[in-house]
Amino acid sequence: MRIAIFQGAFFPVPPMLGGAVEKRWFALAKEFARRGHEVVHISRSMKEYPDSEVIDGVQHLRIKGYDTPKSGIVLKALDLLYTLRGRKLFSTNYDVVVSNTFWAPLVLPKQTRKVCMVDVARMPKGQLKLYKDVARLRTNSSPVAVAARNELPEMQHKKVVMIPNPLPFTPAREVDLTQKKPIILYTGRVHPEKGLDLLVEAYSKTNQAFKLQIVGAWKVTGGGGGDEYVESLRQKANGAEIEFVGPVYNTEALNKYYEDASIFVYPSVAEQGETFGLAPLEAMAWGCAPIVSNLSCFQDFIKGNQNGLIFDHRADNAVDQLAAHIMNLQGNRSLRETLATNAIAVRESHSTRHIADQFLQEFEQMLKTND
């Protein structure tokens, strides 16, 4: 197959500024090429990268993009300019096109739209009904798939498919649970919607036998809640020592935090903003016993008391529930290691190879439909 992947306007590929979407499509593109498919990956240009090069069998083409603006309106305008610039690269026919821009399903040539899979990585906001000509709407979790179907007439529901996100890395070594350290870890943006108030308050109610590390950006420019928010978390800690590490963008460095930690807590309260939960998946791949909030997106891969623990973030006693889970895992090594051992299975179920299988099967179905 000839496959084109059209990345967004604001992050480069290979990822050098972060970007979970860019990370996974960079990995998937290489896997498609490894299996003999002809892959073209279109993304934002950067001075550090040539406008055209081949990486692991994938042809990379780069066009002028932009830094992410604060204004959503400006963002859509810049995305349109970028997409129109990229449109010129679609004079060649592709068997499959994967779109990661808002405008591509509307402005690409009609023949291209007919073979287009739109990557719906966030909760849709009414735009999907505009994408009448596309072949597929790929969602990354069950709740996003439900939301997508709710935006469409029933006759178009068959266009919606759910394929989970792959792990953005292939683990370089096996997990040795005996080498785990007494560390509780959170990774992600340090922002109120991530429920860190709950985590810090819960931690302050435990005996702090394990150290709490919070890894992620708190500066507003990095998507965090700002210096005042971090200071408010310190106040809620009631003297409990918490290490605020800051952002870690290097994959290997981040994996070392996962590899060391025994418990991973992701207490997100973002009912609409959280659509998959990549950080818990990454932690599970490195043998962390996860504790997550009761958002439906996590339930695609975390089963309570089997490979993780779940607390009800909506409950009045949410903090007490979370504190009890932390204390339970700190004191019960057998439970902790049982959950961790089961969690490691995501290395296979969410490997790039396994998820690539699912995409390629769907691409084949798209080709049959368009014959």
Secondary structure, DSSP 4 states (H G I P E B T S, - for coil): -EEEEE--SSSBSS-SS--HHHHHHHHHHHHHHHTT-EEEEEEE--TTS-SEEEETTEEEEEE---PPPS-HHHHHHHHHHHHHHHHGGGSS--SEEEE-SSSHHHHS-HHHHTTEEEEE-S---S-GGG-TT-SEEEESSHHHHHHHHHTS-GGGGGGEEE-PPPPSS--SS---GGG--SEEEEES--SGGGTHHHHHHHHHTS---SEEEEES--SGGGTS--HHHHHHHHHHTTT--EEEEE----HHHHHHHHHH-SEEEE----TTT-SS-HHHHHHHHTT-EEEEES-GGGGGT--BTTTBEEE-TTSTTHHHHHHHHHHHHHH-HHHHHHHHHHHTTHHHHT-HHHHHHHHHHHHHHHHHHH-
